[in-house]
Amino acid sequence: MIKCWTPFVLETILLDPSGSSDYLGRLRTPRMFPLKDAEMGAFTFFASALPHDVCGSNGLPLTPNSIKILGRFQILKTIIHPRLCQYVDISRGKHERLVVVAEHCERSLEDLLREGKPVRYPSYLAPEVIAQGIFKTSDHVPSEKPLPSGPKSDVWSLGIILFELCVGRKLFQSLDISERLKFLLTLDCVDDTIIVLAEEHGCLDIIKELPETVIDLLKKCLTFHPSKRPTPDELMQDNVFSEVLPLYPPFIKPASLFSSSLRCADLTLPEDISQLCKDINSDYLAERSIEEVYYLWCLAGGDLEKELVNKEIIRSKPPICTLPNFLFEDGESFGQGRDRSSLLDDTTVTLSLCQLRNRLKDVGGEAFYPLLEDDQSNLPHSNSNNELSAAATLPLIIRERDTEYQLNRIILFDRLLKAYPYKKNQIWKEARIDIPPLMRGLTWAALLGVEGAIHAKYDAIDKDTPIPTDRQIEVDIPRCHQYDELLSSPEGHAKFRRVLKAWVVSHPDLVYWQGLDSLCAPFLYLNFNNEALAYACMSAFIPKYLYNFFLKDNSHVIQEYLTVFSQMIAFHDPELSNHLNEIGFIPDLYAIPWFLTMFTHVFPLHKIFHLWDTLLLGNSSFPFCIGVAILQQLRDRLLANGFNECILLFSDLPEIDIERCVRESINLFCWTPKSATYRQHAQPPKPTSDSSGVRSSTPYFPTECPDPPKTDLSRESIPLNDLKSEVSPRISAEDLIDLCELTVTGHFKTPTKKTKSSKPKLLVVDIRNSEDFVRGHISGSINIPFSSAFTAEGELTQGPYTAMLQSFKGKVIVIVGNVAKHTAEFAAHLVKMKYPRICILDGGINKIKPTGLLTVPSPQI
């Protein structure tokens, strides 16, 4: 089978993005096909440069044409069919150079014609595409929508190809490009396009010998007016295809991962399974998708520009040879000969896979077909498993550049995602190690629990009717991660606009706040050709981590969030908390953009990807730990400076080591009692099958980590002013019982973890008077009465339990009493003395009394 490469589709996209996007935008395609016996090829061209002294209406430079093309090109990657070569990637180089990577077959239609030249694409353009010219827009001049083009334009191109095959020669070889285009436009004035073309090329005798069915097909394809030209579907009903169609069963696109259709609906197995085993290609790499092979090719040292230079497609001159002979003061230059290397050369260079295959030569076949058993090891298997085990301990940035490691991770995640949602727990388990960048978009969707017919839901949302928010969205988009070429393209802006508007329209109880565009950016970047999935991920992310943040009046939500964050700073770093409070540098001054955008307004996308890989594994309290980890990286500079210097420091945030930030965030999360970050305005917990209400205490997200449902021992809501008055966080009786590993009697059911000789996880300090303490107290607690705990200077009074309190410095210390004001003051004193991990028992000792856990010391005889 010969695959067709459709350059006319590429040119249609580049010349007319609007008309073709309506047609191609409906293509929702899953993963690309395997490489099989095809190869990858690359070709390059230049986009026309824009003048440097012209700006748009917003005062910013005009978007380069190469970036516009890069954005429009992305939709071509969604055109997937067994009989079409696939577009894989496009990259932007210097001086508006673009390099396109596509599936490449050495055998082509030209081989059938026994000619050695490449196809000259303008000859295949439909008249309506030529007539509209090169559609140019500027950012400051409104323009009308160009003439439509799409499937019917492709029918004309097909007719030209069939004509050439029938007569055995190329058309328009004696004419230059401009004359060819003029000739095509004059066909509007003739009665029979086929006869005119045949007479022009001296092949009328050949045409007359063709069967009537073939001539009729050519006439239908080469109908000048697109309104009278058939669509591809109508063309397939022609009699000439009646004998051919049974030989080519229709291609049925597999159901996408997130759809209401059964993914196994069209699954067929061969009758002879043994024959299937014999037919398995020993070239395992060829069975992987072209997208994966290209990604691995790049990791293995593949360089597109180097390949084109080696084939002399890209030629460079010494800089001195490019200088003009004469230069005016205004910048106009003369005497520069045109650089021939900038002219179009449509030669396709085959990308050699030898280096990649050599890199993967030690990878066994079993690595390409991993078993998805529940008890499988965390690491992928291969003949060099020891090397993979060593690679898993390396820094993340090194792992992401390791070809063999990424191959194993990509294959494993590909298999797991195909089994989603049934393998959701294993996806969580593997995501704890790392997420391969190539699979990040789908993996995030799985971690967020996206399911169902997301495309139907997205399509049903009205994204066209004007709404009051449109103006603010238009203002924000050109400022959102515009260093990224894809998001800064006009196509990226249009997608931003649709996804954001869809979210606003579908959430009438919420409003658009500045920062929502930054929140959308990671999802749109990862799902650029799947707006529905970007919207679904964003819609699942916001209620989990930013519940009610986008209310019209969100002040109470924000203030509670910032208060809890301030308590987290005091809990983990009391010295830093004391200093920031003394100079008046409160979270309200710097942390609102952090949390409102989940740090997307603070960090570039490549750092957000690594940060969110871990964030999505945690619950709604994990962002607090990220915030504290950022402060701790800036700790020395913050402690050494006053208010003004801190303001300047945060106005241009210094470089943050994101891998260290993630690592320290996980450690902080594991040290934080689950209820210490309780917020009454957080998303209500979803009911679970576990009636205990206590999550596993295994460190670092053993599986999906939801917030626990409310029980009688959970934390109670308190007024915001009372919460602000307390320096240290409260924890629930439920958490205290769990951490103390106590057994509960009566109707309270809390799981107990018995350990034989484990060290205490925390210290309980009972600040009631000694008489109350003797009547009943928590087992293992110490008594330091509040009335005599501190001296007039604020120092801790020396007593029988002072040494024990100091020995627990650095571990969790829970203050228990029967007066809330006293426990808060006692905790604040310890924070002033730089005791970390201080917290207060919510509800005091009265919350514990009904559980039957209070003990009374035995009378001494």
Secondary structure, DSSP 8 states (H G I E B T S, - for coil): ---B--HHHHHHHHH-HHHHHHHHTT----S--B-TT-EEEEEEEE-----TT-B-TTSSB---HHHHHHHHHGGGGG---TTB--EEEEEE-GGGEEEEEEEE-S--HHHHHT--S---GGGGS-HHHHHH-S---BTTB--------SHHHHHHHHHHHHHHHHHTS-SSTTS-HHHHHHHHHHGGG-S-HHHHHHHHTT-HHHHHTS-HHHHHHHHHHT-SSTTTS--HHHHTTSGGGTTTGGGS--------SSSSS-TTTT----S-HHHHHHHS-S-GGGGSBHHHHHHHHHHTT--HHHHHHHTTSS----GGGG--SEE-TTS-EE-----GGGS-EEEEEEE--HHHHHHTTT--GGGGS----TT--SS---TTHHHHHHHHTS-HHHHTT-HHHHHHHHHHHHHHHHTTTTTHHHHHHHHTT---GGGHHHHHHHHTT--S-HHHHHHTS--SS--TTHHHHHHHGGGSSTTSHHHHSHHHHHHHHHHHHHHHHH-TTS---TTHHHHHHHHHHHTTT-HHHHHHHHHHHHHHHSTTTTSSS-HHHHHHHHHHHHHHHHHH-HHHHHHHHHHT--GGGTTHHHHHTTTTTTS-HHHHHHHHHHHTTS-TTHHHHHHHHHHHHTHHHHHT--HHHHHHHHHT-----HHHHHHHHHHHHHHS-GGGG--TTS------S-TT------SS-SS--------TTS-----HHHHHH-SS-EE-HHHHHHHHT----TT--------SS---SEEEEE-S-HHHHHH-EETT-EE--GGGSB-TTS-B---TTHHHHHHTTTSEEEEE-S-HHHHHHHHHHHHHTT--SEEEETTGGGGTGGGT-EE------
